[in-house]
Amino acid sequence: MHPVTPDGRYFVVQGQLWRCSNPSLEEDERQRLVDALMAARREVKKAKDSEDESQMRRAREKVQLAKVALGERGPVWWEDGSPDFNRFRVANSPYAEWFCSLCKCD
């Protein structure tokens, strides 16, 4: 399990922030989108194996569409005007102190 920021907006993998899915999505919609994302990722793998550039482009477009629909990319799903730190190093973000407290950094 990856740590999730106290505000629930990001999870951290290897010191990098990744935006969480929009928590206001209905469960059935979220699952449909996750299923579409997984299918698109399988298409990316297949395209890599085939080395077909047009197939790869289409597959990556499907991944992008699913991630935007989930709220993991594109416009932020929160409404308080806070900036997006998706893909930032956690050490270079407002979450640095919180993250450091998890690992007892000095």
Summary of the structure (lengths in Angstrom):
residues: 106
radius of gyration: 16.0
end to end distance: 23.5
largest distance: 48.5
contacts: 255
relative contact order: 0.19
helix: 50%
strand: 9%
